[in-house]
Amino acid sequence: MKAALLSIAMLSAIAVWGAGIYAADASTNHAVVDGYGVSASR
């Protein structure tokens, strides 16, 4: 049970972190780029 709760907490933290980076890039009008150099087209 502890492992399941830790996994859920970890996945939630990763999702929030990713959303935060996306929002920070979007708020400064930068193109969002992933780690592979692929940018999101608008």
KEZA-627276 format. One record per residue: residue in three letters; y, z, x of N, C-alpha, C in turn. Coordinates in nm, 3 decimals, m for minus. Last residue first. Example, Ala and Ser with C-alpha at 12.3 -4.5 7.8 and 13.67 -1.06 7.14 Angstrom:
% KEZA-627276
VOZA     r       nyy       nzz       nxx      cayy      cazz      caxx       cyy       czz       cxx
VOZA   SER    m0.225     0.708     1.285    m0.106     0.714     1.367     0.003     0.787     1.290
VOZA   ALA    m0.569     0.780     1.319    m0.450     0.780     1.230    m0.330     0.780     1.320
This chain:
% KEZA-627276
VOZA     r       nyy       nzz       nxx      cayy      cazz      caxx       cyy       czz       cxx
VOZA   ARG     2.701    m3.300     0.231     2.774    m3.264     0.109     2.802    m3.385     0.028
VOZA   SER     2.407    m3.216     0.409     2.509    m3.312     0.373     2.573    m3.273     0.242
VOZA   ALA     2.331    m2.981     0.652     2.328    m3.010     0.509     2.440    m3.108     0.477
VOZA   SER     2.183    m3.076     0.965     2.293    m3.022     0.885     2.277    m3.063     0.739
VOZA   VAL     1.966    m2.978     1.211     1.977    m3.057     1.089     2.085    m2.995     1.003
VOZA   GLY     1.911    m2.829     1.432     2.021    m2.922     1.441     2.036    m3.012     1.320
VOZA   TYR     1.728    m2.634     1.395     1.678    m2.759     1.452     1.788    m2.864     1.463
VOZA   GLY     1.837    m2.419     1.267     1.805    m2.405     1.407     1.757    m2.533     1.474
VOZA   ASP     2.082    m2.579     1.049     1.968    m2.490     1.076     1.939    m2.489     1.227
VOZA   VAL     2.414    m2.563     0.945     2.318    m2.626     1.035     2.204    m2.528     1.059
VOZA   VAL     2.669    m2.636     0.726     2.556    m2.546     0.750     2.452    m2.621     0.832
VOZA   ALA     2.993    m2.699     0.835     2.869    m2.757     0.785     2.755    m2.662     0.820
VOZA   HIS     3.251    m2.472     0.739     3.166    m2.531     0.841     3.045    m2.593     0.774
VOZA   ASN     3.423    m2.334     0.569     3.415    m2.481     0.560     3.342    m2.545     0.677
VOZA   THR     3.391    m2.068     0.558     3.482    m2.118     0.662     3.480    m2.269     0.671
VOZA   SER     3.203    m2.027     0.365     3.337    m1.975     0.340     3.438    m2.024     0.444
VOZA   ALA     2.970    m2.131     0.473     3.034    m2.202     0.363     3.177    m2.155     0.341
VOZA   ASP     2.904    m1.938     0.665     2.935    m2.074     0.706     3.010    m2.149     0.597
VOZA   ALA     2.861    m1.719     0.496     2.964    m1.711     0.599     3.002    m1.850     0.648
VOZA   ALA     2.646    m1.810     0.341     2.774    m1.781     0.277     2.887    m1.776     0.379
VOZA   TYR     2.447    m1.831     0.540     2.487    m1.949     0.464     2.624    m1.928     0.400
VOZA   ILE     2.427    m1.563     0.616     2.469    m1.664     0.714     2.518    m1.789     0.643
VOZA   GLY     2.337    m1.452     0.372     2.464    m1.408     0.433     2.516    m1.508     0.534
VOZA   ALA     2.092    m1.573     0.338     2.198    m1.599     0.240     2.333    m1.559     0.296
VOZA   GLY     1.956    m1.460     0.557     1.977    m1.603     0.548     2.088    m1.640     0.451
VOZA   TRP     1.959    m1.190     0.479     2.021    m1.230     0.605     2.052    m1.380     0.603
VOZA   VAL     1.807    m1.199     0.246     1.947    m1.156     0.238     2.023    m1.200     0.363
VOZA   ALA     1.560    m1.281     0.353     1.627    m1.364     0.252     1.776    m1.328     0.243
VOZA   ILE     1.499    m1.068     0.522     1.516    m1.202     0.579     1.591    m1.292     0.481
VOZA   ALA     1.474    m0.861     0.333     1.578    m0.854     0.436     1.604    m0.991     0.497
VOZA   SER     1.250    m0.950     0.191     1.379    m0.935     0.122     1.493    m0.933     0.222
VOZA   LEU     1.055    m0.936     0.389     1.089    m1.065     0.331     1.222    m1.061     0.257
VOZA   MET     1.058    m0.655     0.433     1.090    m0.748     0.541     1.131    m0.884     0.484
VOZA   ALA     0.977    m0.552     0.184     1.107    m0.516     0.239     1.150    m0.613     0.348
VOZA   ILE     0.721    m0.665     0.167     0.822    m0.700     0.066     0.962    m0.668     0.119
VOZA   SER     0.603    m0.536     0.387     0.612    m0.682     0.383     0.718    m0.728     0.284
VOZA   LEU     0.614    m0.270     0.308     0.688    m0.313     0.427     0.704    m0.464     0.431
VOZA   LEU     0.445    m0.280     0.085     0.586    m0.244     0.068     0.670    m0.286     0.188
VOZA   ALA     0.203    m0.351     0.211     0.261    m0.438     0.109     0.409    m0.407     0.089
VOZA   ALA     0.161    m0.130     0.379     0.179    m0.263     0.437     0.243    m0.359     0.337
VOZA   LYS     0.124     0.075     0.196     0.240     0.078     0.285     0.268    m0.060     0.343
VOZA   MET    m0.120     0.000     0.082     0.000     0.000     0.000     0.126     0.000     0.086
